[in-house]
């Protein structure tokens, strides 16, 4: 098996992570998450693939014909279902966020930090932190 | 007919899938008929289902006392030693953990009685799905099946977090969803790698293949990915950021489950995989020992410190959960019977206590319409029993030598001392002390009116929150007290016997375990009382004393606050950092 699918999977995952960590828009961020997930598809299919083998359906092939690994294909199918669920759920959440706050920028939407939205690092104090100790 | 009462008429062979199938069947029933049911029927049915799951799991645990119960779905038993199907394998420890989860859900359903108006049973349906996924996660012996339950658990949890659909809840749920989806992808990648090496997904066969492979980059890579995924779920530093955001905004009955069961299940899964599947690889064992001890200590300290800094009660409890997850992770890092046995006891004890504390927070939200510690100062009059429960919970968290949590702590500390990790033991003492201090301080301020008069500070910086108020106090208090009572009344000798027998089966290897010194829990208790007293009475101390103490805290506090930025992009960067560290340790060990 060549190293190419593994390299592609690693690249996809890395570029997806980069996209998530720099994203300023939730729709874009969800797209990046899907890119990360595509990395798992490529990895799994690459692992299950055999050269010169048929799809694992033996309807018109005699048993014993070399076939690609059906387990990996089953995993990818499950993975696609999971991905669809997640994307749908995330998009619904994003829609609700937009309805309530009118923005899709993660930096303006920090949980538990009401006046968020200033500069990037350290612009916000934890609520009431100094009041305690 | 004594045999009827001992449930001897239920054959063991059909038991394992029932606790998963039952809540799923109830989900479907509720989904189809809840809108036709009058009033509180969904509540009643859901509570009864959770109780039935707890009872079934208890029965399974009793039956599995000598050997694990194994069930192959669809009759796909292994042919010629090769497992082709997917199986459940339930040892006594897994059975008891599942029984604990069922109990916690039952308590949470009772607590949530009448919490939501007109839900058409959606809340109960999501919770039952969550319950089924957790039991499946605990019972399975197939790595891919583990992933499926992990994802079902996650999706139910994401939806439950955002249940209120207000701004905070949505932002918290988004952070939670993105980080935990990444965890799912990492896990799937790891599963692919290990399958490429072993050609099977069954735990026992995988263990054989791992032991045979020896020092192998593919196995190590698979472990790295799967372990990172489970540690993201378990909120271990540096993967912990999502937890405080999600637990603080979820409805209280859901937070009970999140903190009590979901986080510790990540650790349960990690303990199982480390002990059963990856134990044959010296490379993995070496890295586990280093990483888990280091990350566990850091988690215990960071979580405890952050808990002390909070004034939003649920956020405070969420950070305390992080701290205790760190302590449990140390049990895995000890790589011994005592470590794992202590982890299992601690998991149950901590779940009971933390569940009860989140219920107290829910009671305050419902009856006092507030969750901010400063704003609630002195408002606890009239709900005294809740205050007693909160104080007791705080004392148990920081090591009051009573009950299951304390027993787990002592076994864990004993294992860490035997393994030569004195620094980790110190971290357990300080971490537990800090979280206990935070809870005790809040209890003192809210229920006794201690601490300085807040003046203008009483304005809570976070948005106003309240939960549905017209529920009777006793109905919310009863499950909370039951959970605390379960923790305290666990018979020590019986539990010790049970743990000593169940742990070797869980870990697939023999051995015994001892206890840490008796004075260690008292030390964290004393630490907690001193810190709580200092926080509440600081304004009465002379300035020459309180000022330098405060100055020493400023720098680390600022740093921690900056790191907990609430930004999903930063969280993902930290995931990458943690993953890199673990990979580096695996490569060099």
Contacts between the chains, C-beta under 8 A, distances in Angstrom:
chain1	res1	chain2	res2	distance
A	9	B	189	7.6
A	13	B	185	7.5
A	13	B	189	7.6
A	17	B	182	7.8
A	17	B	572	5.9
A	17	B	575	7.9
A	17	B	576	6.0
A	20	B	178	6.8
A	20	B	182	7.8
A	20	B	568	7.0
A	20	B	569	6.5
A	20	B	572	4.8
A	21	B	569	4.1
A	21	B	570	7.3
A	21	B	572	4.4
A	21	B	573	4.8
A	21	B	576	7.8
A	22	B	569	6.0
A	23	B	568	7.9
A	23	B	569	6.3
A	26	B	174	6.8
A	29	B	178	6.9
A	29	B	568	6.9
A	33	B	178	6.2
A	33	B	181	6.0
A	33	B	182	7.3
A	36	B	182	6.5
A	36	B	185	5.4
A	37	B	181	7.8
A	37	B	185	5.5
A	39	B	185	7.2
A	39	B	189	7.3
A	40	B	185	5.2
A	40	B	188	4.7
A	40	B	189	5.4
A	40	B	192	7.2
A	43	B	189	5.6
A	43	B	192	5.1
A	43	B	193	7.9
A	44	B	188	7.3
A	44	B	192	4.7
A	47	B	192	5.1
A	47	B	193	7.7
A	47	B	195	6.7
A	47	B	196	4.5
A	71	B	195	7.0
A	71	B	201	7.5
A	72	B	192	7.2
A	72	B	195	7.3
A	75	B	144	6.1
A	75	B	188	7.2
A	75	B	191	7.3
A	75	B	192	7.2
A	78	B	144	7.7
A	78	B	148	6.6
A	79	B	188	6.0
A	82	B	151	5.0
A	82	B	155	8.0
A	82	B	184	6.7
A	85	B	155	5.7
A	86	B	155	7.1
A	86	B	177	7.1
A	86	B	181	5.1
A	86	B	184	7.9
A	89	B	155	6.6
A	89	B	158	5.8
A	89	B	159	6.6
A	89	B	177	6.7
A	90	B	174	7.1
A	90	B	177	5.7
A	90	B	178	7.4
A	90	B	181	7.9
A	93	B	158	7.9
A	93	B	162	5.7
A	93	B	170	5.7
A	93	B	173	5.7
A	93	B	174	5.5
A	93	B	177	6.9
A	94	B	174	7.2
A	96	B	162	7.4
A	96	B	165	5.6
A	96	B	170	5.5
A	97	B	167	7.4
A	97	B	170	4.7
A	97	B	171	6.9
A	97	B	174	6.9
A	100	B	165	7.7
A	100	B	166	7.0
A	100	B	167	5.2
A	100	B	170	6.9
A	101	B	167	5.4
A	106	B	174	7.7
A	106	B	567	5.9
A	106	B	568	5.1
A	106	B	569	6.6
A	107	B	567	6.2
A	109	B	167	7.4
A	109	B	170	7.9
A	109	B	171	4.6
A	109	B	174	7.7
A	110	B	171	6.4
A	110	B	565	7.2
A	110	B	566	3.2
A	110	B	567	6.5
A	111	B	168	5.2
A	111	B	169	8.0
A	111	B	171	4.0
A	111	B	172	4.0
A	111	B	175	6.5
A	111	B	245	4.3
A	111	B	248	7.4
A	111	B	249	6.0
A	111	B	566	5.8
A	112	B	168	6.0
A	112	B	172	7.4
A	112	B	244	7.9
A	112	B	245	6.6
A	112	B	248	5.9
A	112	B	249	7.2
A	112	B	312	6.6
A	112	B	315	6.4
A	112	B	462	5.6
A	112	B	566	6.9
A	113	B	566	5.3
A	114	B	461	6.2
A	114	B	462	5.9
A	114	B	463	5.8
A	116	B	566	6.8
A	120	B	567	7.8
A	121	B	562	6.0
A	121	B	565	6.6
A	122	B	558	7.8
A	122	B	561	7.9
A	122	B	562	4.2
A	122	B	565	8.0
A	124	B	565	7.4
A	124	B	566	7.6
A	125	B	561	6.4
A	126	B	309	6.3
A	126	B	310	7.7
A	126	B	561	4.3
A	126	B	564	7.0
A	127	B	311	6.6
A	127	B	312	6.6
A	127	B	460	7.7
A	127	B	461	3.6
A	127	B	462	5.6
A	128	B	310	8.0
A	128	B	311	4.2
A	128	B	372	7.8
A	128	B	374	6.6
A	128	B	457	7.2
A	128	B	460	8.0
A	128	B	461	5.8
A	129	B	309	4.9
A	129	B	310	8.0
A	129	B	557	6.4
A	129	B	561	5.9
A	130	B	557	7.9
A	131	B	311	6.3
A	131	B	374	6.2
A	131	B	454	7.8
A	131	B	457	5.6
A	132	B	308	6.5
A	132	B	309	5.8
A	132	B	310	7.4
A	132	B	311	6.2
A	132	B	441	7.8
A	132	B	535	6.2
A	133	B	308	6.2
A	133	B	309	6.8
A	133	B	535	6.0
A	133	B	538	7.9
A	133	B	550	6.7
A	133	B	553	5.6
A	133	B	557	7.5
